[in-house]
Amino acid sequence: MRMADIRVAEDSPEHVGALLAGAFCAARRRGAAVLEVTGFCRWKRLVLEEHRPRPTTPEANWPYFYKARHPIMRTVLRQPDSWDPCAYDGDSALVCL
């Protein structure tokens, strides 16, 4: 089973944890052996890591390509917290701040 996206009001770690717990229960009920979670911003990944995931591959490479022409945007987009990618994002995974 795949958790494709996580959006919560007020960027609440508690809500992300609750959604993840619900996803675990739903996966078990459906007989899924794996709950796949990919992407997401740093603080959401930290909440997910509290559940001791088993990563399949190291995240050494950034999975998205972008070209920022404006110097300020280049600086902003180099920061991991500027991104919150999910499975719905394709080749347009740009978060404009």
Helices and strands as residue ranges (DSSP letters): E 2-3, G 9-11, H 13-29, E 36-37, H 42-49, H 71-77, G 80-82
